[in-house]
Amino acid sequence: MEKYGIDPERQRKAKRYARMGRRLLLANLALGTAFILAMLFGLSSWLKRWLPISQPQAVLALYFVAFFGAFKVLSAPLSYYRGYVLPHRFDLSVQSLGSWLADQAKGTALGLILGLMAMEAAYWLLSTFPSMWWLLAGLLYLLFSVILSNLAPILIIPLFFKFTPLKDEELVERLKRLAERAGTRVRGVFTLNLSTKTKTANAALIGLGNTRRIVLGDTLLKDYDADEIEAILAHELGHHVHRDIWWGIVVQSAIILVGLFLTNLLLRWGVGRFGFAGLDDIAAFPLLAIGLGGWSVFTTPLANSYSRWRERMADGYSLRATAKPRAFISAMAKLANQNLAEVDPSPWVEFLLYDHPSIARRIRHAESFSPPNAS
């Protein structure tokens, strides 16, 4: 891969970085499993008994805050090492500790709010529709996914990064024409101030409907030429052409629905096995966590396989729309070097953990591409 501009020294660092990241992922998974099992085998019932109130909705809220907060505290050392120490050690982050802690606080608050809303909705369904709660919860998840996809660019992302209209008028017009050829209307082309926190680069087409916009990281604008940026954005537009956001919501909702159904079976078995008062007993929450968490771990490789398929389709669209495979390849090489991405991971790593094809596969795909007017 050196002939494409892949830096061998960066790749050696990328392999070490990826290997350490996988170990930390396994450690976090083991910690989460141990925590949930400890809650299931006694701590959950103990926590319920010691909550100083009896009003059901307040009990749910306090229980979730305690559950969520306890795990956050236990996992804080791993989160700190994985999210702050490791990126700094490998020269990927420029974020100060204070800024990182502020982002962690905002992310925790957001997760707490959304999780509490989901918790209250799930337990209301459990108590009101005990036989069909899982189906109704799946439909609510579908609705919530659509709403969140629409609101993320205006409510969530600005909590962490700042959007600024792109000032390069020539590039703006070029990208807008690319979007028009893809049949999508965007509300503008923006830069994201990634450089305040990271040295990595990225681009995206985000939002649904009236919030859809083209977003380029300022770290991308600095070192990539117009052809490379166009190739990267054309990939993102490929997702729009293939309706991947909508298909992704549908597929993920279907996976969640099956997981909720299986969790319902587990919950019904576990209530009698562990002596809980009923399906809506808050002390049985660890069973919900085990069912949905276990299903998520089991289906992640399948979901990643689906994602890699759609990403390869988006790559194909980019190559056809721009007819510049050299620009696509050089962009991939630069992203690998800049983001410290492992170019050619082991097949089992790619299958289990990668939601994009490896850089090596993407480059080979571009190498085999022949423009429509090629002889």
FINU-541937 format. One record per residue (C-alpha): x, y, z; residue in one letter; residue number from 0. Coordinates in nm, 3 decimals. Layout:
<kolgus>
KOLGU      xx      yy      zz res   n
KOLGU       X       Y       Z   a NUM
...
</kolgus>
This chain:
<kolgus>
KOLGU      xx      yy      zz res   n
KOLGU   0.000   0.000   0.000   m   0
KOLGU   0.302   0.231   0.013   e   1
KOLGU   0.261   0.313  -0.357   k   2
KOLGU  -0.069   0.483  -0.274   y   3
KOLGU   0.090   0.707  -0.013   g   4
KOLGU   0.019   0.495   0.295   i   5
KOLGU   0.285   0.577   0.556   d   6
KOLGU   0.437   0.251   0.691   p   7
KOLGU   0.531   0.410   1.022   e   8
KOLGU   0.178   0.544   1.067   r   9
KOLGU   0.047   0.196   0.994   q  10
KOLGU   0.264   0.044   1.265   r  11
KOLGU   0.120   0.299   1.507   k  12
KOLGU  -0.231   0.235   1.373   a  13
KOLGU  -0.202  -0.136   1.448   k  14
KOLGU  -0.091  -0.066   1.805   r  15
KOLGU  -0.367   0.190   1.848   y  16
KOLGU  -0.633  -0.048   1.713   a  17
KOLGU  -0.505  -0.336   1.928   r  18
KOLGU  -0.518  -0.126   2.246   m  19
KOLGU  -0.864   0.001   2.152   g  20
KOLGU  -0.993  -0.356   2.116   r  21
KOLGU  -0.854  -0.452   2.454   r  22
KOLGU  -1.023  -0.155   2.616   l  23
KOLGU  -1.348  -0.243   2.440   l  24
KOLGU  -1.333  -0.596   2.582   l  25
KOLGU  -1.251  -0.460   2.927   a  26
KOLGU  -1.550  -0.228   2.915   n  27
KOLGU  -1.774  -0.512   2.799   l  28
KOLGU  -1.650  -0.735   3.082   a  29
KOLGU  -1.705  -0.459   3.335   l  30
KOLGU  -2.057  -0.395   3.209   g  31
KOLGU  -2.141  -0.765   3.220   t  32
KOLGU  -2.011  -0.801   3.576   a  33
KOLGU  -2.202  -0.491   3.687   f  34
KOLGU  -2.534  -0.606   3.541   i  35
KOLGU  -2.495  -0.956   3.685   l  36
KOLGU  -2.417  -0.810   4.027   a  37
KOLGU  -2.732  -0.601   4.002   m  38
KOLGU  -2.938  -0.901   3.894   l  39
KOLGU  -2.815  -1.125   4.176   f  40
KOLGU  -2.921  -0.901   4.464   g  41
KOLGU  -2.806  -0.541   4.425   l  42
KOLGU  -3.106  -0.438   4.215   s  43
KOLGU  -3.360  -0.555   4.475   s  44
KOLGU  -3.149  -0.397   4.751   w  45
KOLGU  -3.143  -0.065   4.565   l  46
KOLGU  -3.520  -0.073   4.516   k  47
KOLGU  -3.579  -0.134   4.889   r  48
KOLGU  -3.352   0.156   4.989   w  49
KOLGU  -3.504   0.417   4.758   l  50
KOLGU  -3.661   0.675   4.994   p  51
KOLGU  -3.989   0.710   4.802   i  52
KOLGU  -4.283   0.496   4.693   s  53
KOLGU  -4.435   0.691   4.401   q  54
KOLGU  -4.381   0.461   4.098   p  55
KOLGU  -4.260   0.717   3.846   q  56
KOLGU  -4.021   0.874   4.095   a  57
KOLGU  -3.892   0.528   4.190   v  58
KOLGU  -3.817   0.461   3.823   l  59
KOLGU  -3.633   0.790   3.787   a  60
KOLGU  -3.423   0.751   4.101   l  61
KOLGU  -3.343   0.388   4.024   y  62
KOLGU  -3.225   0.473   3.673   f  63
KOLGU  -3.017   0.767   3.794   v  64
KOLGU  -2.852   0.542   4.054   a  65
KOLGU  -2.799   0.258   3.804   f  66
KOLGU  -2.665   0.487   3.531   f  67
KOLGU  -2.452   0.689   3.774   g  68
KOLGU  -2.299   0.385   3.941   a  69
KOLGU  -2.184   0.239   3.610   f  70
KOLGU  -2.050   0.575   3.495   k  71
KOLGU  -1.838   0.597   3.809   v  72
KOLGU  -1.713   0.238   3.775   l  73
KOLGU  -1.626   0.280   3.408   s  74
KOLGU  -1.475   0.629   3.445   a  75
KOLGU  -1.110   0.508   3.451   p  76
KOLGU  -1.161   0.309   3.130   l  77
KOLGU  -1.345   0.599   2.965   s  78
KOLGU  -1.069   0.839   3.064   y  79
KOLGU  -0.794   0.615   2.929   y  80
KOLGU  -0.977   0.525   2.608   r  81
KOLGU  -1.120   0.868   2.535   g  82
KOLGU  -0.845   1.101   2.657   y  83
KOLGU  -0.514   0.931   2.734   v  84
KOLGU  -0.492   0.701   2.431   l  85
KOLGU  -0.574   0.964   2.162   p  86
KOLGU  -0.318   1.199   2.318   h  87
KOLGU  -0.057   0.925   2.339   r  88
KOLGU  -0.097   0.858   1.967   f  89
KOLGU  -0.108   1.228   1.879   d  90
KOLGU  -0.467   1.224   1.755   l  91
KOLGU  -0.616   1.467   2.005   s  92
KOLGU  -0.547   1.831   2.090   v  93
KOLGU  -0.835   1.862   2.337   q  94
KOLGU  -0.758   1.990   2.684   s  95
KOLGU  -0.861   1.787   2.986   l  96
KOLGU  -1.111   2.054   3.087   g  97
KOLGU  -1.274   2.051   2.745   s  98
KOLGU  -1.284   1.671   2.742   w  99
KOLGU  -1.444   1.662   3.087   l 100
KOLGU  -1.701   1.920   2.973   a 101
KOLGU  -1.789   1.700   2.673   d 102
KOLGU  -1.817   1.400   2.904   q 103
KOLGU  -2.052   1.593   3.131   a 104
KOLGU  -2.270   1.699   2.837   k 105
KOLGU  -2.272   1.347   2.694   g 106
KOLGU  -2.361   1.201   3.033   t 107
KOLGU  -2.643   1.450   3.084   a 108
KOLGU  -2.778   1.380   2.735   l 109
KOLGU  -2.758   1.004   2.789   g 110
KOLGU  -2.929   1.038   3.125   l 111
KOLGU  -3.217   1.243   2.981   i 112
KOLGU  -3.274   1.018   2.681   l 113
KOLGU  -3.229   0.703   2.887   g 114
KOLGU  -3.473   0.823   3.150   l 115
KOLGU  -3.731   0.900   2.881   m 116
KOLGU  -3.686   0.551   2.735   a 117
KOLGU  -3.707   0.396   3.082   m 118
KOLGU  -4.030   0.573   3.174   e 119
KOLGU  -4.186   0.482   2.838   a 120
KOLGU  -4.079   0.116   2.859   a 121
KOLGU  -4.212   0.066   3.211   y 122
KOLGU  -4.538   0.242   3.130   w 123
KOLGU  -4.582  -0.001   2.841   l 124
KOLGU  -4.484  -0.296   3.063   l 125
KOLGU  -4.750  -0.209   3.320   s 126
KOLGU  -5.021  -0.102   3.073   t 127
KOLGU  -4.971  -0.347   2.785   f 128
KOLGU  -4.783  -0.641   2.937   p 129
KOLGU  -4.847  -0.876   2.644   s 130
KOLGU  -4.761  -0.630   2.366   m 131
KOLGU  -4.515  -0.392   2.530   w 132
KOLGU  -4.224  -0.512   2.317   w 133
KOLGU  -4.406  -0.442   1.988   l 134
KOLGU  -4.519  -0.095   2.098   l 135
KOLGU  -4.168  -0.019   2.227   a 136
KOLGU  -4.026  -0.115   1.888   g 137
KOLGU  -4.265   0.122   1.711   l 138
KOLGU  -4.171   0.401   1.951   l 139
KOLGU  -3.803   0.335   1.879   y 140
KOLGU  -3.871   0.374   1.506   l 141
KOLGU  -4.049   0.705   1.562   l 142
KOLGU  -3.776   0.830   1.795   f 143
KOLGU  -3.502   0.739   1.546   s 144
KOLGU  -3.667   0.949   1.275   v 145
KOLGU  -3.711   1.246   1.507   i 146
KOLGU  -3.356   1.224   1.640   l 147
KOLGU  -3.207   1.199   1.290   s 148
KOLGU  -3.390   1.518   1.199   n 149
KOLGU  -3.302   1.712   1.514   l 150
KOLGU  -2.941   1.598   1.565   a 151
KOLGU  -2.786   1.871   1.343   p 152
KOLGU  -2.963   2.152   1.530   i 153
KOLGU  -2.991   2.020   1.886   l 154
KOLGU  -2.721   1.760   1.957   i 155
KOLGU  -2.412   1.818   1.741   i 156
KOLGU  -2.395   2.192   1.834   p 157
KOLGU  -2.350   2.084   2.197   l 158
KOLGU  -2.004   1.957   2.104   f 159
KOLGU  -1.900   2.136   1.783   f 160
KOLGU  -1.968   2.464   1.604   k 161
KOLGU  -2.110   2.487   1.252   f 162
KOLGU  -1.977   2.766   1.029   t 163
KOLGU  -2.086   2.833   0.668   p 164
KOLGU  -1.806   2.734   0.430   l 165
KOLGU  -1.639   3.050   0.295   k 166
KOLGU  -1.479   2.895  -0.014   d 167
KOLGU  -1.751   2.995  -0.264   e 168
KOLGU  -1.602   2.797  -0.550   e 169
KOLGU  -1.593   2.476  -0.344   l 170
KOLGU  -1.945   2.546  -0.212   v 171
KOLGU  -2.084   2.572  -0.564   e 172
KOLGU  -1.897   2.261  -0.671   r 173
KOLGU  -2.039   2.058  -0.382   l 174
KOLGU  -2.388   2.198  -0.432   k 175
KOLGU  -2.380   2.093  -0.797   r 176
KOLGU  -2.269   1.748  -0.686   l 177
KOLGU  -2.565   1.735  -0.446   a 178
KOLGU  -2.806   1.848  -0.718   e 179
KOLGU  -2.683   1.569  -0.947   r 180
KOLGU  -2.755   1.330  -0.661   a 181
KOLGU  -3.111   1.463  -0.641   g 182
KOLGU  -3.085   1.606  -0.293   t 183
KOLGU  -3.143   1.958  -0.164   r 184
KOLGU  -2.928   2.080   0.122   v 185
KOLGU  -2.962   2.380   0.349   r 186
KOLGU  -2.601   2.475   0.302   g 187
KOLGU  -2.238   2.367   0.319   v 188
KOLGU  -2.079   2.402   0.662   f 189
KOLGU  -1.747   2.343   0.830   t 190
KOLGU  -1.720   2.182   1.172   l 191
KOLGU  -1.445   2.298   1.409   n 192
KOLGU  -1.295   1.952   1.460   l 193
KOLGU  -0.947   2.104   1.493   s 194
KOLGU  -1.032   2.237   1.840   t 195
KOLGU  -1.039   1.879   1.967   k 196
KOLGU  -0.886   1.636   1.721   t 197
KOLGU  -0.637   1.597   1.436   k 198
KOLGU  -0.860   1.346   1.256   t 199
KOLGU  -1.067   1.438   0.949   a 200
KOLGU  -1.423   1.363   0.848   n 201
KOLGU  -1.714   1.477   0.632   a 202
KOLGU  -2.084   1.395   0.632   a 203
KOLGU  -2.426   1.463   0.492   l 204
KOLGU  -2.637   1.491   0.805   i 205
KOLGU  -2.999   1.554   0.893   g 206
KOLGU  -3.332   1.467   0.736   l 207
KOLGU  -3.562   1.689   0.533   g 208
KOLGU  -3.530   2.053   0.632   n 209
KOLGU  -3.218   1.993   0.844   t 210
KOLGU  -3.009   1.815   0.580   r 211
KOLGU  -2.672   1.982   0.530   r 212
KOLGU  -2.322   1.912   0.398   i 213
KOLGU  -2.062   1.917   0.676   v 214
KOLGU  -1.686   1.919   0.629   l 215
KOLGU  -1.441   1.900   0.915   g 216
KOLGU  -1.198   2.192   0.909   d 217
KOLGU  -0.922   1.932   0.943   t 218
KOLGU  -1.032   1.798   0.604   l 219
KOLGU  -1.026   2.136   0.431   l 220
KOLGU  -0.669   2.199   0.538   k 221
KOLGU  -0.488   1.914   0.363   d 222
KOLGU  -0.721   1.780   0.092   y 223
KOLGU  -0.763   1.922  -0.257   d 224
KOLGU  -1.099   1.992  -0.420   a 225
KOLGU  -1.107   1.661  -0.612   d 226
KOLGU  -1.041   1.461  -0.295   e 227
KOLGU  -1.308   1.652  -0.100   i 228
KOLGU  -1.552   1.597  -0.386   e 229
KOLGU  -1.478   1.222  -0.384   a 230
KOLGU  -1.537   1.204  -0.009   i 231
KOLGU  -1.860   1.402  -0.026   l 232
KOLGU  -1.984   1.203  -0.326   a 233
KOLGU  -1.957   0.895  -0.104   h 234
KOLGU  -2.179   1.066   0.153   e 235
KOLGU  -2.426   1.164  -0.118   l 236
KOLGU  -2.429   0.803  -0.229   g 237
KOLGU  -2.596   0.723   0.101   h 238
KOLGU  -2.871   0.971   0.012   h 239
KOLGU  -2.913   0.829  -0.340   v 240
KOLGU  -2.949   0.479  -0.196   h 241
KOLGU  -3.173   0.606   0.089   r 242
KOLGU  -2.935   0.455   0.341   d 243
KOLGU  -3.047   0.674   0.632   i 244
KOLGU  -3.404   0.551   0.596   w 245
KOLGU  -3.299   0.193   0.531   w 246
KOLGU  -3.065   0.209   0.828   g 247
KOLGU  -3.347   0.326   1.054   i 248
KOLGU  -3.573   0.047   0.928   v 249
KOLGU  -3.308  -0.225   0.961   v 250
KOLGU  -3.197  -0.108   1.306   q 251
KOLGU  -3.559  -0.085   1.420   s 252
KOLGU  -3.622  -0.441   1.299   a 253
KOLGU  -3.316  -0.563   1.490   i 254
KOLGU  -3.435  -0.380   1.801   i 255
KOLGU  -3.785  -0.524   1.762   l 256
KOLGU  -3.652  -0.881   1.754   v 257
KOLGU  -3.432  -0.799   2.054   g 258
KOLGU  -3.731  -0.663   2.244   l 259
KOLGU  -3.930  -0.977   2.168   f 260
KOLGU  -3.650  -1.202   2.294   l 261
KOLGU  -3.604  -0.976   2.597   t 262
KOLGU  -3.976  -1.015   2.668   n 263
KOLGU  -3.929  -1.393   2.679   l 264
KOLGU  -3.626  -1.358   2.905   l 265
KOLGU  -3.812  -1.121   3.134   l 266
KOLGU  -4.110  -1.354   3.168   r 267
KOLGU  -3.879  -1.642   3.254   w 268
KOLGU  -3.666  -1.438   3.491   g 269
KOLGU  -3.950  -1.286   3.693   v 270
KOLGU  -4.038  -1.627   3.833   g 271
KOLGU  -3.679  -1.746   3.853   r 272
KOLGU  -3.557  -1.449   4.058   f 273
KOLGU  -3.878  -1.381   4.251   g 274
KOLGU  -3.956  -1.036   4.110   f 275
KOLGU  -4.304  -0.891   4.166   a 276
KOLGU  -4.390  -0.875   3.794   g 277
KOLGU  -4.278  -0.765   3.450   l 278
KOLGU  -4.289  -0.401   3.557   d 279
KOLGU  -4.090  -0.455   3.877   d 280
KOLGU  -3.805  -0.207   3.856   i 281
KOLGU  -3.579  -0.457   4.033   a 282
KOLGU  -3.602  -0.672   3.719   a 283
KOLGU  -3.440  -0.399   3.507   f 284
KOLGU  -3.109  -0.593   3.484   p 285
KOLGU  -3.297  -0.860   3.288   l 286
KOLGU  -3.394  -0.594   3.034   l 287
KOLGU  -3.035  -0.478   3.019   a 288
KOLGU  -2.906  -0.833   2.971   i 289
KOLGU  -3.159  -0.909   2.699   g 290
KOLGU  -3.105  -0.594   2.495   l 291
KOLGU  -2.732  -0.570   2.566   g 292
KOLGU  -2.669  -0.934   2.482   g 293
KOLGU  -2.872  -0.904   2.163   w 294
KOLGU  -2.676  -0.593   2.064   s 295
KOLGU  -2.343  -0.774   2.109   v 296
KOLGU  -2.472  -1.076   1.914   f 297
KOLGU  -2.608  -0.873   1.622   t 298
KOLGU  -2.327  -0.617   1.594   t 299
KOLGU  -2.129  -0.827   1.340   p 300
KOLGU  -2.446  -0.873   1.133   l 301
KOLGU  -2.529  -0.503   1.149   a 302
KOLGU  -2.169  -0.422   1.056   n 303
KOLGU  -2.188  -0.656   0.757   s 304
KOLGU  -2.501  -0.474   0.637   y 305
KOLGU  -2.329  -0.138   0.692   s 306
KOLGU  -2.017  -0.244   0.500   r 307
KOLGU  -2.238  -0.347   0.207   w 308
KOLGU  -2.405  -0.005   0.199   r 309
KOLGU  -2.071   0.172   0.237   e 310
KOLGU  -1.932  -0.019  -0.060   r 311
KOLGU  -2.236   0.090  -0.262   m 312
KOLGU  -2.170   0.451  -0.159   a 313
KOLGU  -1.807   0.414  -0.270   d 314
KOLGU  -1.931   0.289  -0.605   g 315
KOLGU  -2.157   0.592  -0.639   y 316
KOLGU  -1.867   0.825  -0.558   s 317
KOLGU  -1.650   0.667  -0.825   l 318
KOLGU  -1.927   0.687  -1.087   r 319
KOLGU  -2.033   1.042  -0.995   a 320
KOLGU  -1.683   1.190  -1.001   t 321
KOLGU  -1.507   0.948  -1.239   a 322
KOLGU  -1.187   1.028  -1.051   k 323
KOLGU  -1.061   0.705  -0.891   p 324
KOLGU  -0.716   0.860  -0.837   r 325
KOLGU  -0.869   1.132  -0.619   a 326
KOLGU  -1.070   0.871  -0.426   f 327
KOLGU  -0.760   0.661  -0.364   i 328
KOLGU  -0.547   0.954  -0.253   s 329
KOLGU  -0.828   1.067  -0.020   a 330
KOLGU  -0.844   0.720   0.134   m 331
KOLGU  -0.465   0.715   0.182   a 332
KOLGU  -0.469   1.058   0.347   k 333
KOLGU  -0.756   0.956   0.577   l 334
KOLGU  -0.568   0.640   0.676   a 335
KOLGU  -0.256   0.840   0.761   n 336
KOLGU  -0.437   1.125   0.933   q 337
KOLGU  -0.692   0.921   1.131   n 338
KOLGU  -0.447   0.644   1.216   l 339
KOLGU  -0.678   0.387   1.058   a 340
KOLGU  -0.556   0.032   1.020   e 341
KOLGU  -0.548  -0.017   0.643   v 342
KOLGU  -0.566  -0.396   0.626   d 343
KOLGU  -0.697  -0.544   0.953   p 344
KOLGU  -0.736  -0.916   1.014   s 345
KOLGU  -1.053  -1.055   0.849   p 346
KOLGU  -1.206  -1.147   1.185   w 347
KOLGU  -1.149  -0.794   1.317   v 348
KOLGU  -1.311  -0.642   1.009   e 349
KOLGU  -1.606  -0.882   1.032   f 350
KOLGU  -1.672  -0.824   1.401   l 351
KOLGU  -1.593  -0.456   1.447   l 352
KOLGU  -1.579  -0.260   1.120   y 353
KOLGU  -1.890  -0.084   0.990   d 354
KOLGU  -1.691   0.034   0.683   h 355
KOLGU  -1.485  -0.181   0.448   p 356
KOLGU  -1.116  -0.163   0.529   s 357
KOLGU  -0.914   0.107   0.355   i 358
KOLGU  -0.733  -0.165   0.158   a 359
KOLGU  -1.060  -0.302   0.022   r 360
KOLGU  -1.182   0.048  -0.067   r 361
KOLGU  -0.861   0.125  -0.253   i 362
KOLGU  -0.877  -0.206  -0.442   r 363
KOLGU  -1.238  -0.128  -0.532   h 364
KOLGU  -1.132   0.208  -0.676   a 365
KOLGU  -0.837   0.048  -0.858   e 366
KOLGU  -1.077  -0.185  -1.040   s 367
KOLGU  -1.309   0.100  -1.141   f 368
KOLGU  -1.327   0.199  -1.508   s 369
KOLGU  -1.490   0.534  -1.592   p 370
KOLGU  -1.798   0.501  -1.816   p 371
KOLGU  -1.617   0.668  -2.108   n 372
KOLGU  -1.310   0.446  -2.071   a 373
KOLGU  -1.224   0.243  -2.377   s 374
</kolgus>
